[in-house]
Amino acid sequence: MTANSRWIDIDTVDGKLQGYLSLPPTGKGPGIILFQEIFGVNSHIRGVADLYAKAGYVVLAPDVFWRSQARVELGYVEPDMGRAVGLMQQVDISKTLADVAATAQVLRALPEVTGKISTIGYCFGGQLAYLSAAQGLVDGAVAYYGGGIQNKLDQAAKISVPILFHYGEKDSHIPLEAVEQVKASFAGRSNAEFHVYPGAEHGFNCWDRGSYQQKASALALGRTLQFLVNTVS
């Protein structure tokens, strides 16, 4: 937690979920919905929220797994890895997208938010960012190594907002063949941007994981900030 951050309640049809809210030093800015990996809104995700807040954005990271285990905080090795996979497998995507709609409504209504909102998601959260764009819930989306997007390409045609994809060349979970399938689904359209980072593994943006790659992370951050400036700022 920082002086500019706190947990807030988000009302849904099934009850209240909580989201980690981080405000910029100026107190106001465009909005970002930040989607976690499968490890919860843990210290790393809160750190990412604070980073984008310092760049001038109002960031809200909803607790995606709240129905199974509220505010779970997991690490990146066993047994936490197994617990994380189990929690992901319990997710009902339709209910989660309803939660995203509620989160977007709360974020847009905050007096601190000036203008549009985008989403940024990592791993499982990258898929949620993609699906949020397909549902028309946000004004832009950024998917970092979004797992399973290649299995939901029927949603690609529904995406009219700008969307940015980051992939690692050596991702052991998302082969380059899958990346090419996602690219092909946006062929001939100007709203999608793709970057593949040489030598980067899955999770290359997470400084708490062994797969962290500083160069890829820094390049992706710069490209994401430029995307946000062009999309929601």
Residue frames as a rotation matrix with the C-alpha (Angstrom) as fourth column:
MET 1
0.576 0.817 0.000 0.00
0.817 -0.576 0.000 0.00
0.000 0.000 -1.000 0.00
THR 2
-0.642 -0.694 0.327 1.08
0.678 -0.712 -0.181 3.56
0.358 0.106 0.928 -0.69
ALA 3
-0.752 0.343 -0.562 -0.27
0.186 -0.708 -0.681 6.88
-0.632 -0.617 0.469 0.52
ASN 4
-0.511 0.534 -0.674 -2.23
-0.816 -0.548 0.185 7.08
-0.270 0.644 0.715 -2.74
SER 5
-0.581 0.277 -0.765 -3.65
-0.335 0.775 0.536 3.54
0.741 0.568 -0.357 -2.73
ARG 6
-0.542 0.467 0.699 -6.44
-0.701 0.206 -0.682 1.63
-0.463 -0.860 0.215 -1.03
TRP 7
-0.914 0.382 0.133 -8.83
0.404 0.836 0.373 -1.29
0.031 0.395 -0.918 -1.49
ILE 8
-0.625 0.774 -0.101 -12.36
-0.750 -0.631 -0.198 -0.38
-0.217 -0.048 0.975 -2.55
ASP 9
-0.390 0.607 0.693 -15.62
0.173 0.787 -0.592 -2.32
-0.904 -0.111 -0.412 -2.84
ILE 10
-0.814 0.219 -0.537 -17.18
-0.578 -0.223 0.785 -3.09
0.052 0.950 0.308 -6.23
ASP 11
-0.151 0.854 0.497 -20.84
-0.526 0.357 -0.772 -4.14
-0.837 -0.378 0.395 -6.22
THR 12
-0.877 -0.037 -0.479 -21.75
-0.438 0.472 0.765 -7.08
0.197 0.881 -0.430 -8.45
VAL 13
0.076 0.969 -0.234 -24.90
-0.727 0.214 0.652 -9.15
0.682 0.121 0.721 -8.92
ASP 14
0.384 0.007 -0.923 -23.34
0.299 0.945 0.131 -11.81
0.874 -0.326 0.361 -6.66
GLY 15
0.725 -0.157 -0.671 -22.02
0.662 -0.110 0.741 -9.56
-0.190 -0.982 0.024 -3.92
LYS 16
0.881 -0.444 -0.162 -19.06
-0.444 -0.895 0.036 -7.28
-0.161 0.040 -0.986 -3.33
LEU 17
0.541 -0.840 0.031 -15.63
0.811 0.512 -0.282 -7.87
0.221 0.178 0.959 -4.77
GLN 18
0.666 -0.383 -0.640 -12.68
0.134 -0.782 0.608 -5.70
-0.733 -0.491 -0.470 -3.87
GLY 19
0.680 -0.500 0.537 -10.24
0.605 -0.033 -0.796 -3.92
0.415 0.866 0.280 -6.11
TYR 20
0.028 -0.776 -0.630 -6.87
0.821 -0.341 0.457 -2.32
-0.570 -0.530 0.628 -5.43
LEU 21
0.832 0.323 0.450 -7.08
0.516 -0.748 -0.417 1.36
0.202 0.579 -0.790 -6.37
SER 22
-0.107 -0.909 -0.404 -3.92
0.850 -0.294 0.437 3.37
-0.516 -0.296 0.804 -6.95
LEU 23
0.866 0.498 -0.040 -4.11
0.438 -0.795 -0.420 7.10
-0.241 0.346 -0.907 -7.67
PRO 24
0.205 -0.808 0.552 -1.59
0.725 -0.253 -0.640 9.30
0.657 0.532 0.534 -9.46
PRO 25
-0.559 -0.507 -0.656 0.31
0.822 -0.446 -0.354 11.95
-0.113 -0.737 0.666 -7.48
THR 26
-0.942 0.230 0.245 -1.84
-0.129 -0.921 0.368 14.64
0.310 0.315 0.897 -9.12
GLY 27
-0.663 0.711 0.236 -4.98
-0.206 0.130 -0.970 12.88
-0.720 -0.692 0.060 -7.89
LYS 28
0.478 0.867 -0.140 -6.62
-0.339 0.035 -0.940 12.68
-0.810 0.497 0.311 -11.32
GLY 29
-0.613 -0.669 -0.421 -6.06
-0.638 0.104 0.763 11.01
-0.466 0.736 -0.491 -14.68
PRO 30
0.018 0.568 -0.823 -7.39
-0.851 0.441 0.286 8.56
0.525 0.695 0.491 -17.28
GLY 31
0.409 0.282 0.868 -8.39
-0.810 0.549 0.203 5.13
-0.420 -0.787 0.453 -16.02
ILE 32
-0.405 -0.493 -0.770 -6.82
-0.701 0.708 -0.084 1.67
0.587 0.506 -0.632 -16.24
ILE 33
0.773 0.469 0.427 -8.36
-0.623 0.688 0.373 -1.65
-0.119 -0.554 0.824 -15.24
LEU 34
-0.251 -0.949 -0.192 -5.39
-0.931 0.291 -0.220 -3.85
0.265 0.124 -0.956 -14.37
PHE 35
0.805 0.568 -0.172 -5.89
-0.528 0.818 0.229 -7.60
0.271 -0.094 0.958 -14.61
GLN 36
0.247 -0.666 0.704 -3.80
-0.781 0.293 0.552 -9.96
-0.573 -0.686 -0.448 -12.51
GLU 37
-0.553 -0.388 -0.737 -1.97
-0.628 0.775 0.063 -13.11
0.548 0.498 -0.673 -13.51
ILE 38
0.256 0.678 -0.689 -3.26
-0.002 0.713 0.701 -16.31
0.967 -0.178 0.184 -11.91
PHE 39
-0.438 -0.588 -0.680 -1.48
0.670 0.291 -0.683 -15.39
0.599 -0.755 0.266 -8.68
GLY 40
0.350 0.696 -0.628 -4.00
0.932 -0.327 0.157 -12.85
-0.096 -0.640 -0.763 -7.42
VAL 41
0.720 -0.134 0.681 -3.65
0.025 -0.975 -0.219 -9.13
0.694 0.174 -0.699 -6.82
ASN 42
0.590 -0.576 -0.566 -0.32
0.807 0.428 0.407 -9.86
0.008 -0.697 0.717 -5.16
SER 43
0.341 -0.494 -0.800 2.54
0.325 -0.736 0.594 -7.53
-0.882 -0.462 -0.091 -4.28
HIS 44
-0.704 -0.625 0.336 3.80
0.513 -0.121 0.850 -7.53
-0.491 0.771 0.406 -7.87
ILE 45
-0.188 0.713 0.676 0.43
0.884 -0.178 0.433 -6.58
0.429 0.678 -0.597 -9.38
ARG 46
0.742 0.408 -0.531 0.00
0.625 -0.709 0.328 -3.88
-0.243 -0.575 -0.781 -6.74
GLY 47
-0.115 -0.882 -0.458 3.47
0.348 -0.468 0.813 -2.64
-0.930 -0.066 0.361 -7.68
VAL 48
-0.700 -0.053 0.713 2.48
0.714 -0.056 0.697 -2.52
0.003 0.997 0.076 -11.35
ALA 49
0.395 0.906 0.149 -0.66
0.870 -0.422 0.257 -0.59
0.296 0.028 -0.955 -10.41
ASP 50
0.588 -0.227 -0.777 1.44
0.419 -0.736 0.532 1.91
-0.692 -0.638 -0.337 -8.48
LEU 51
-0.532 -0.831 0.159 3.87
0.526 -0.178 0.831 2.22
-0.663 0.526 0.533 -11.41
TYR 52
-0.443 0.429 0.787 1.11
0.794 -0.220 0.567 3.19
0.417 0.876 -0.243 -13.84
ALA 53
0.665 0.645 -0.376 -0.41
0.747 -0.577 0.331 5.48
-0.003 -0.501 -0.866 -11.23
LYS 54
0.114 -0.714 -0.690 2.90
0.391 -0.607 0.692 7.33
-0.913 -0.349 0.210 -11.04
ALA 55
-0.803 -0.347 0.484 2.67
0.560 -0.162 0.812 7.71
-0.203 0.924 0.324 -14.82
GLY 56
-0.901 0.412 -0.137 -0.57
-0.417 -0.909 0.012 9.63
-0.119 0.068 0.991 -14.32
TYR 57
-0.423 0.763 -0.489 -3.32
-0.272 0.408 0.872 7.00
0.864 0.501 0.035 -14.44
VAL 58
-0.120 0.505 0.855 -6.05
-0.976 0.098 -0.195 5.99
-0.182 -0.858 0.481 -12.01
VAL 59
-0.547 -0.258 -0.796 -5.55
-0.516 0.853 0.077 2.24
0.659 0.453 -0.600 -11.74
LEU 60
0.147 0.655 0.741 -8.06
-0.954 0.291 -0.068 -0.30
-0.261 -0.697 0.668 -10.42
ALA 61
-0.670 -0.434 -0.603 -7.06
-0.558 0.830 0.023 -3.98
0.490 0.351 -0.798 -10.11
PRO 62
0.338 0.895 0.292 -10.13
-0.901 0.218 0.374 -6.15
0.271 -0.390 0.880 -9.38
ASP 63
-0.520 -0.424 0.741 -9.80
-0.689 0.722 -0.070 -9.33
-0.505 -0.547 -0.668 -7.35
VAL 64
-0.299 0.401 -0.866 -10.73
-0.852 0.296 0.431 -11.76
0.429 0.867 0.254 -10.13
PHE 65
-0.578 -0.029 -0.816 -10.72
0.063 0.995 -0.080 -14.88
0.814 -0.097 -0.573 -7.91
TRP 66
-0.689 0.207 0.695 -12.95
-0.688 -0.489 -0.536 -13.42
0.229 -0.847 0.479 -5.19
ARG 67
0.380 0.917 -0.121 -15.67
-0.828 0.396 0.397 -16.05
0.412 -0.051 0.910 -5.55
SER 68
0.537 -0.257 -0.803 -13.23
0.194 0.965 -0.178 -18.85
0.821 -0.060 0.568 -4.74
GLN 69
0.208 -0.526 -0.825 -10.81
0.975 0.045 0.217 -17.09
-0.077 -0.849 0.522 -2.40
ALA 70
0.931 0.252 0.265 -10.96
0.281 -0.957 -0.076 -13.37
0.235 0.145 -0.961 -1.74
ARG 71
0.734 -0.654 0.182 -7.72
-0.658 -0.752 -0.047 -11.41
0.167 -0.086 -0.982 -1.99
VAL 72
0.843 -0.491 0.220 -5.56
0.414 0.853 0.318 -14.48
-0.344 -0.177 0.922 -2.40
GLU 73
0.644 -0.725 -0.244 -1.87
-0.762 -0.634 -0.130 -13.66
-0.060 0.270 -0.961 -2.71
LEU 74
0.883 -0.249 0.397 0.31
0.238 0.968 0.077 -16.33
-0.404 0.026 0.915 -4.28
GLY 75
0.052 -0.944 -0.326 3.92
-0.539 -0.301 0.786 -16.76
-0.841 0.135 -0.525 -5.34
TYR 76
0.397 0.037 -0.917 5.42
-0.917 -0.017 -0.398 -18.30
-0.030 0.999 0.028 -8.46
VAL 77
-0.657 -0.578 -0.483 6.61
-0.558 0.804 -0.203 -21.74
0.506 0.136 -0.852 -7.31
GLU 78
0.111 0.691 -0.715 4.91
0.127 0.704 0.699 -24.80
0.986 -0.168 -0.009 -5.85
PRO 79
-0.596 0.722 0.350 2.67
0.722 0.673 -0.159 -25.23
-0.351 0.158 -0.923 -3.98
ASP 80
-0.245 0.532 -0.811 1.37
-0.077 -0.844 -0.530 -21.77
-0.966 -0.068 0.248 -4.89
MET 81
-0.793 -0.083 -0.604 1.63
-0.592 -0.130 0.795 -22.50
-0.145 0.988 0.054 -8.62
GLY 82
-0.855 0.488 -0.179 -0.74
0.409 0.844 0.348 -25.44
0.321 0.224 -0.920 -8.28
ARG 83
-0.326 0.746 -0.581 -3.16
0.673 -0.248 -0.697 -23.41
-0.664 -0.618 -0.421 -6.18
ALA 84
-0.465 0.092 -0.880 -3.10
-0.398 -0.910 0.115 -20.65
-0.791 0.404 0.460 -8.79
VAL 85
-0.916 0.123 -0.381 -3.91
-0.310 0.382 0.870 -23.03
0.253 0.916 -0.312 -11.64
GLY 86
-0.667 0.693 -0.273 -6.75
0.743 0.645 -0.177 -24.50
0.054 -0.321 -0.946 -9.58
LEU 87
-0.277 0.555 -0.784 -8.24
0.306 -0.723 -0.620 -21.06
-0.911 -0.411 0.030 -8.93
MET 88
-0.681 -0.012 -0.732 -8.05
-0.619 -0.526 0.584 -20.20
-0.392 0.851 0.351 -12.63
GLN 89
-0.923 0.299 -0.242 -9.86
0.082 0.767 0.637 -23.42
0.376 0.568 -0.732 -13.50
GLN 90
-0.482 0.772 -0.414 -12.72
0.804 0.203 -0.558 -22.46
-0.347 -0.602 -0.719 -11.18
VAL 91
-0.737 0.152 -0.658 -13.37
-0.180 -0.983 -0.025 -19.17
-0.651 0.099 0.752 -12.97
ASP 92
0.110 0.816 0.568 -16.70
0.844 0.225 -0.487 -18.74
-0.525 0.533 -0.664 -14.71
ILE 93
-0.775 -0.561 0.291 -15.79
0.626 -0.619 0.474 -16.41
-0.086 0.550 0.831 -17.58
SER 94
-0.140 0.790 0.596 -19.33
0.549 -0.439 0.711 -15.08
0.824 0.427 -0.372 -18.03
LYS 95
0.752 0.390 -0.532 -19.52
0.650 -0.301 0.698 -14.12
0.112 -0.870 -0.480 -14.35
THR 96
-0.092 -0.882 -0.463 -16.04
0.798 -0.343 0.496 -12.66
-0.596 -0.323 0.735 -14.46
LEU 97
-0.711 -0.126 0.692 -16.90
0.609 -0.603 0.516 -10.49
0.352 0.788 0.505 -17.46
ALA 98
0.449 0.874 0.184 -19.95
0.527 -0.426 0.736 -9.28
0.722 -0.233 -0.652 -15.54
ASP 99
0.528 -0.375 -0.762 -17.52
0.735 -0.248 0.632 -8.37
-0.426 -0.893 0.145 -12.75
VAL 100
-0.586 -0.778 0.227 -15.40
0.773 -0.452 0.445 -6.51
-0.243 0.436 0.867 -15.30
ALA 101
-0.186 0.612 0.768 -18.44
0.563 -0.575 0.594 -4.55
0.805 0.543 -0.238 -16.44
ALA 102
0.805 0.477 -0.354 -19.13
0.540 -0.339 0.771 -3.60
0.247 -0.811 -0.530 -12.82
THR 103
0.104 -0.870 -0.481 -15.48
0.803 -0.212 0.557 -2.64
-0.587 -0.445 0.677 -12.35
ALA 104
-0.638 -0.316 0.702 -15.53
0.729 -0.540 0.420 -0.47
0.246 0.780 0.575 -15.47
GLN 105
0.316 0.848 0.426 -18.68
0.515 -0.530 0.673 1.26
0.797 0.007 -0.604 -14.26
VAL 106
0.762 -0.095 -0.640 -17.12
0.603 -0.258 0.755 2.00
-0.236 -0.962 -0.139 -10.87
LEU 107
-0.271 -0.961 -0.060 -13.88
0.831 -0.264 0.490 3.24
-0.487 0.083 0.870 -12.45
ARG 108
-0.456 0.138 0.879 -15.62
0.670 -0.597 0.441 5.54
0.586 0.790 0.180 -14.92
ALA 109
0.570 0.805 0.164 -17.72
0.454 -0.475 0.754 7.00
0.684 -0.355 -0.637 -12.08
LEU 110
0.187 -0.556 -0.810 -14.76
0.952 -0.102 0.290 7.86
-0.244 -0.825 0.510 -9.85
PRO 111
0.948 0.197 -0.249 -14.29
0.161 -0.974 -0.157 11.63
-0.274 0.109 -0.956 -9.58
GLU 112
0.178 -0.970 -0.167 -10.55
-0.212 -0.204 0.956 11.10
-0.961 -0.135 -0.241 -10.01
VAL 113
-0.281 -0.267 0.922 -10.99
0.720 0.577 0.386 9.67
-0.635 0.772 0.030 -13.52
THR 114
0.124 0.225 -0.966 -10.75
-0.411 -0.875 -0.257 12.19
-0.903 0.429 -0.016 -16.32
GLY 115
-0.182 -0.169 -0.969 -11.52
-0.981 -0.030 0.189 10.78
-0.061 0.985 -0.160 -19.74
LYS 116
0.463 0.401 -0.790 -11.39
-0.650 0.760 0.005 7.27
0.603 0.511 0.612 -21.11
ILE 117
0.329 -0.371 0.868 -10.33
-0.708 0.511 0.487 3.93
-0.625 -0.775 -0.094 -19.64
SER 118
0.105 -0.376 -0.921 -8.12
-0.754 0.574 -0.320 1.15
0.648 0.728 -0.223 -20.94
THR 119
0.900 0.078 0.429 -7.25
-0.359 0.692 0.626 -2.26
-0.248 -0.717 0.651 -19.59
ILE 120
-0.062 -0.929 -0.366 -3.90
-0.860 0.236 -0.453 -3.99
0.507 0.287 -0.813 -19.16
GLY 121
0.786 0.372 0.494 -3.73
-0.580 0.720 0.381 -7.69
-0.214 -0.586 0.781 -18.37
TYR 122
-0.274 -0.955 -0.112 -1.05
-0.960 0.279 -0.035 -10.29
0.065 0.098 -0.993 -17.84
CYS 123
-0.988 -0.140 0.063 -1.25
-0.143 0.989 -0.031 -14.03
-0.058 -0.040 -0.997 -18.64
PHE 124
-0.433 0.901 0.000 -4.85
0.899 0.432 -0.067 -15.02
-0.060 -0.029 -0.998 -17.74
GLY 125
0.061 0.416 -0.908 -5.45
0.386 -0.848 -0.362 -11.30
-0.920 -0.328 -0.212 -17.28
GLY 126
-0.793 -0.367 -0.486 -4.31
-0.308 -0.446 0.840 -10.74
-0.526 0.816 0.241 -20.86
GLN 127
-0.782 0.603 0.157 -7.18
0.553 0.556 0.621 -12.91
0.287 0.573 -0.768 -22.01
LEU 128
0.021 0.811 -0.584 -9.53
0.904 -0.265 -0.336 -10.86
-0.428 -0.521 -0.739 -19.83
ALA 129
-0.377 -0.217 -0.900 -8.21
-0.068 -0.963 0.260 -7.66
-0.924 0.160 0.349 -21.40
TYR 130
-0.996 -0.015 -0.084 -8.92
-0.086 0.162 0.983 -9.10
-0.001 0.987 -0.163 -24.86
LEU 131
-0.479 0.875 -0.074 -12.43
0.830 0.478 0.286 -10.24
0.286 0.075 -0.955 -23.89
SER 132
-0.104 0.404 -0.909 -13.15
0.608 -0.697 -0.380 -6.89
-0.787 -0.592 -0.173 -22.20
ALA 133
-0.723 -0.205 -0.660 -12.40
-0.349 -0.715 0.605 -5.17
-0.596 0.668 0.445 -25.50
ALA 134
-0.916 0.399 -0.026 -14.65
0.204 0.521 0.829 -7.62
0.344 0.754 -0.559 -27.34
GLN 135
-0.213 0.863 -0.457 -17.45
0.976 0.171 -0.131 -6.84
-0.035 -0.475 -0.880 -24.89
GLY 136
0.016 0.177 0.984 -17.07
0.466 -0.872 0.149 -3.11
0.885 0.456 -0.096 -25.51
LEU 137
0.691 0.293 -0.660 -16.31
0.709 -0.101 0.698 -2.42
0.138 -0.951 -0.278 -21.85
VAL 138
0.191 -0.743 -0.641 -13.15
0.463 -0.507 0.727 -0.35
-0.865 -0.436 0.247 -22.37
ASP 139
0.859 0.113 -0.499 -11.69
-0.283 -0.708 -0.647 2.18
-0.427 0.697 -0.576 -24.80
GLY 140
0.285 -0.804 -0.521 -8.46
-0.772 0.130 -0.623 0.27
0.569 0.580 -0.583 -25.35
ALA 141
0.949 0.052 0.311 -6.74
-0.235 0.775 0.586 -2.94
-0.211 -0.630 0.748 -24.27
VAL 142
0.045 -0.972 -0.230 -3.22
-0.921 0.049 -0.388 -4.25
0.388 0.229 -0.893 -23.71
ALA 143
0.955 0.277 0.101 -2.64
-0.295 0.905 0.307 -8.01
-0.006 -0.324 0.946 -23.47
TYR 144
-0.083 -0.993 0.087 0.68
-0.996 0.080 -0.039 -9.24
0.031 -0.090 -0.995 -22.15
TYR 145
-0.867 -0.342 -0.363 1.22
-0.386 0.921 0.053 -12.90
0.316 0.186 -0.930 -23.12
GLY 146
-0.170 0.928 0.330 -2.52
-0.966 -0.091 -0.243 -13.47
-0.195 -0.360 0.912 -22.95
GLY 147
-0.918 -0.224 0.328 -3.09
-0.212 0.975 0.072 -17.17
-0.336 -0.004 -0.942 -22.39
GLY 148
-0.463 0.754 0.467 -5.84
0.588 0.655 -0.474 -18.82
-0.663 0.055 -0.746 -24.40
ILE 149
-0.111 0.428 -0.897 -6.61
-0.471 -0.818 -0.331 -15.91
-0.875 0.386 0.292 -26.72
GLN 150
-0.770 -0.265 -0.581 -5.85
-0.637 0.267 0.723 -18.16
-0.037 0.927 -0.374 -29.68
ASN 151
-0.867 0.498 -0.019 -8.78
0.498 0.867 -0.015 -20.33
0.009 -0.022 -1.000 -28.56
LYS 152
0.017 0.885 -0.465 -11.23
0.673 -0.354 -0.649 -17.42
-0.739 -0.302 -0.602 -28.56
LEU 153
-0.877 -0.479 -0.043 -10.61
0.271 -0.566 0.779 -15.92
-0.398 0.671 0.626 -31.99
ASP 154
-0.243 0.875 0.419 -14.35
0.892 0.031 0.451 -15.76
0.382 0.484 -0.788 -32.65
GLN 155
0.491 0.403 -0.773 -14.25
0.749 -0.648 0.138 -12.66
-0.445 -0.646 -0.620 -30.43
ALA 156
-0.510 -0.849 -0.136 -11.66
0.660 -0.488 0.572 -10.81
-0.552 0.202 0.809 -32.51
ALA 157
-0.543 0.339 0.768 -14.17
0.668 -0.379 0.640 -9.41
0.508 0.861 -0.021 -35.01
LYS 158
0.533 0.816 -0.222 -16.05
0.767 -0.356 0.534 -7.76
0.357 -0.455 -0.816 -32.14
ILE 159
0.126 -0.583 -0.802 -13.05
0.759 -0.464 0.457 -5.64
-0.639 -0.666 0.384 -31.14
SER 160
0.620 0.149 0.770 -13.24
0.674 -0.604 -0.425 -2.15
0.402 0.783 -0.475 -32.58
VAL 161
0.951 -0.310 0.002 -11.08
-0.255 -0.780 0.572 -0.33
-0.176 -0.544 -0.821 -30.01
PRO 162
0.275 -0.927 -0.253 -7.27
-0.706 -0.016 -0.708 -0.16
0.652 0.373 -0.660 -30.24
ILE 163
0.961 -0.005 0.275 -5.55
-0.190 0.712 0.676 -3.26
-0.199 -0.703 0.683 -28.83
LEU 164
0.219 -0.968 -0.122 -1.89
-0.891 -0.148 -0.430 -3.98
0.398 0.203 -0.895 -28.17
PHE 165
0.990 0.080 -0.118 -0.39
-0.043 0.956 0.292 -7.47
0.136 -0.284 0.949 -27.85
HIS 166
0.116 -0.977 0.180 2.93
-0.985 -0.136 -0.102 -8.34
0.124 -0.165 -0.978 -26.21
TYR 167
0.985 0.155 -0.070 4.36
-0.150 0.986 0.073 -11.86
0.080 -0.061 0.995 -26.61
GLY 168
0.199 -0.948 0.249 7.61
-0.683 0.048 0.729 -13.58
-0.703 -0.315 -0.638 -25.73
GLU 169
0.095 -0.236 -0.967 9.42
-0.936 0.310 -0.168 -15.39
0.339 0.921 -0.192 -28.53
LYS 170
-0.689 -0.482 -0.540 10.32
-0.274 0.864 -0.422 -18.30
0.671 -0.142 -0.728 -26.22
ASP 171
-0.225 0.692 0.686 7.00
-0.973 -0.130 -0.189 -18.49
-0.042 -0.710 0.703 -24.34
SER 172
-0.975 -0.211 -0.071 6.60
-0.211 0.977 -0.011 -22.12
0.071 0.004 -0.997 -23.26
HIS 173
-0.485 0.869 0.098 2.84
0.289 0.265 -0.920 -21.64
-0.825 -0.418 -0.380 -22.79
ILE 174
0.646 0.679 -0.349 2.03
-0.066 -0.405 -0.912 -19.71
-0.760 0.612 -0.217 -25.99
PRO 175
-0.133 -0.740 0.660 3.86
0.711 0.393 0.583 -21.01
-0.690 0.547 0.474 -29.07
LEU 176
-0.727 -0.229 -0.647 4.61
-0.196 -0.835 0.515 -18.66
-0.658 0.501 0.562 -31.95
GLU 177
-0.853 0.493 0.174 2.08
0.408 0.419 0.811 -20.61
0.327 0.763 -0.558 -34.01
ALA 178
0.003 0.878 -0.479 -0.62
0.991 -0.068 -0.117 -19.37
-0.135 -0.474 -0.870 -31.61
VAL 179
-0.260 -0.177 -0.949 0.67
0.219 -0.968 0.121 -15.81
-0.941 -0.177 0.290 -31.91
GLU 180
-0.981 -0.142 -0.131 0.40
-0.100 -0.210 0.973 -16.05
-0.165 0.967 0.192 -35.68
GLN 181
-0.483 0.874 0.048 -3.19
0.818 0.431 0.379 -17.26
0.311 0.222 -0.924 -35.37
VAL 182
0.155 0.503 -0.850 -4.08
0.742 -0.627 -0.235 -14.21
-0.652 -0.595 -0.471 -33.29
LYS 183
-0.600 -0.458 -0.656 -2.31
-0.080 -0.781 0.619 -11.94
-0.796 0.424 0.432 -35.78
ALA 184
-0.948 0.218 0.232 -4.21
0.289 0.284 0.914 -13.52
0.133 0.934 -0.332 -38.66
SER 185
-0.132 0.970 -0.205 -7.53
0.990 0.119 -0.074 -12.80
-0.048 -0.212 -0.976 -36.98
PHE 186
0.369 0.205 -0.907 -6.71
0.327 -0.942 -0.080 -9.08
-0.870 -0.266 -0.414 -37.15
ALA 187
-0.564 -0.649 0.510 -5.30
0.677 -0.010 0.736 -9.11
-0.472 0.761 0.445 -40.69
GLY 188
-0.455 0.326 0.829 -6.20
0.689 -0.461 0.559 -6.04
0.564 0.825 -0.015 -42.69
ARG 189
0.705 0.706 -0.068 -7.33
0.562 -0.498 0.661 -4.11
0.432 -0.504 -0.748 -39.61
SER 190
-0.015 -0.752 0.659 -5.58
0.109 -0.656 -0.747 -1.05
0.994 0.061 0.092 -38.22
ASN 191
0.559 0.355 0.749 -6.65
-0.596 -0.456 0.661 -1.31
0.576 -0.816 -0.043 -34.58
ALA 192
0.976 -0.206 0.064 -4.28
0.111 0.733 0.671 -4.11
-0.185 -0.648 0.739 -33.51
GLU 193
0.411 -0.911 0.001 -0.54
-0.775 -0.350 -0.526 -3.85
0.480 0.216 -0.850 -32.79
PHE 194
0.984 -0.087 -0.157 1.72
0.139 0.924 0.357 -6.85
0.114 -0.373 0.921 -32.11
HIS 195
0.266 -0.953 0.147 5.19
-0.883 -0.302 -0.361 -7.12
0.388 -0.034 -0.921 -30.59
VAL 196
0.938 -0.112 -0.329 7.18
0.193 0.955 0.224 -10.31
0.289 -0.273 0.917 -30.08
TYR 197
0.652 -0.688 0.320 10.24
-0.757 -0.565 0.329 -9.99
-0.046 -0.456 -0.889 -27.80
PRO 198
0.335 -0.583 -0.740 13.33
-0.381 0.634 -0.672 -12.02
0.862 0.507 -0.010 -28.79
GLY 199
-0.550 -0.688 -0.474 14.38
0.039 0.546 -0.837 -14.62
0.834 -0.479 -0.273 -26.24
ALA 200
-0.608 0.348 0.714 11.60
-0.777 -0.449 -0.442 -13.66
0.167 -0.823 0.543 -23.80
GLU 201
-0.871 0.317 -0.375 9.72
0.367 0.927 -0.069 -16.31
0.326 -0.198 -0.924 -21.85
HIS 202
0.188 0.982 0.022 6.23
0.466 -0.109 0.878 -16.31
0.865 -0.155 -0.478 -20.38
GLY 203
0.783 0.198 -0.590 5.99
0.622 -0.276 0.733 -13.78
-0.017 -0.941 -0.339 -17.57
PHE 204
-0.082 -0.944 0.318 8.87
0.899 -0.208 -0.386 -11.65
0.431 0.255 0.866 -18.85
ASN 205
0.061 0.154 0.986 7.34
-0.025 -0.987 0.156 -8.50
0.998 -0.034 -0.057 -17.36
CYS 206
0.908 0.419 0.016 7.22
-0.043 0.054 0.998 -9.79
0.417 -0.906 0.067 -13.76
TRP 207
0.118 -0.936 0.330 10.29
-0.639 -0.326 -0.697 -8.73
0.760 -0.129 -0.637 -11.79
ASP 208
0.084 -0.033 0.996 9.49
-0.938 0.334 0.090 -11.37
-0.336 -0.942 -0.003 -9.12
ARG 209
0.894 0.287 0.343 9.73
-0.159 0.920 -0.357 -14.31
-0.418 0.265 0.869 -11.53
GLY 210
0.022 -0.938 0.345 12.74
0.190 0.343 0.920 -16.17
-0.982 0.046 0.186 -12.83
SER 211
0.045 0.082 0.996 11.51
0.974 0.218 -0.062 -15.51
-0.222 0.973 -0.070 -16.37
TYR 212
0.747 0.226 -0.625 11.81
0.207 -0.973 -0.103 -11.73
-0.632 -0.053 -0.773 -15.95
GLN 213
-0.042 -0.755 0.654 13.66
0.999 -0.010 0.052 -10.10
-0.033 0.655 0.755 -18.84
GLN 214
-0.133 -0.042 -0.990 14.59
0.479 -0.877 -0.027 -6.48
-0.868 -0.478 0.137 -18.22
LYS 215
-0.923 -0.289 -0.253 15.00
-0.058 -0.546 0.836 -5.44
-0.380 0.787 0.487 -21.85
ALA 216
-0.665 0.736 0.127 11.68
0.501 0.313 0.807 -6.91
0.554 0.600 -0.577 -22.98
SER 217
0.019 0.684 -0.730 9.91
0.988 -0.125 -0.092 -5.51
-0.154 -0.719 -0.678 -19.93
ALA 218
-0.374 -0.244 -0.895 11.28
0.279 -0.950 0.142 -2.01
-0.885 -0.197 0.423 -20.50
LEU 219
-0.999 0.009 -0.031 10.47
-0.032 -0.247 0.968 -2.04
0.001 0.969 0.247 -24.22
ALA 220
-0.425 0.902 -0.080 6.94
0.738 0.396 0.546 -3.27
0.524 0.173 -0.834 -23.55
LEU 221
-0.033 0.377 -0.926 6.40
0.843 -0.487 -0.229 -0.65
-0.537 -0.788 -0.302 -20.85
GLY 222
-0.708 -0.305 -0.637 7.44
-0.011 -0.897 0.442 2.15
-0.706 0.320 0.632 -23.20
ARG 223
-0.921 0.389 0.013 5.20
0.062 0.113 0.992 0.86
0.384 0.914 -0.128 -25.96
THR 224
-0.222 0.875 -0.429 2.30
0.940 0.309 0.143 0.47
0.258 -0.372 -0.892 -23.54
LEU 225
-0.207 0.105 -0.973 2.67
0.556 -0.805 -0.206 4.01
-0.805 -0.584 0.109 -22.23
GLN 226
-0.920 -0.125 -0.371 2.73
-0.221 -0.615 0.757 5.34
-0.323 0.778 0.538 -25.81
PHE 227
-0.691 0.721 -0.052 -0.36
0.459 0.493 0.739 3.30
0.559 0.486 -0.672 -26.60
LEU 228
-0.104 0.662 -0.742 -2.16
0.973 -0.089 -0.215 4.70
-0.208 -0.744 -0.635 -23.55
VAL 229
-0.560 -0.163 -0.812 -1.27
0.137 -0.985 0.103 8.26
-0.817 -0.054 0.574 -24.50
ASN 230
-0.952 0.148 -0.269 -2.72
-0.297 -0.223 0.929 7.72
0.078 0.964 0.256 -27.96
THR 231
-0.610 0.712 -0.349 -5.77
0.417 0.662 0.622 5.84
0.674 0.234 -0.701 -26.73
VAL 232
0.256 0.793 -0.552 -7.10
0.872 0.058 0.487 7.17
0.418 -0.606 -0.677 -23.44
SER 233
-0.317 -0.450 -0.835 -5.05
0.811 -0.585 0.007 10.21
-0.491 -0.675 0.551 -22.39
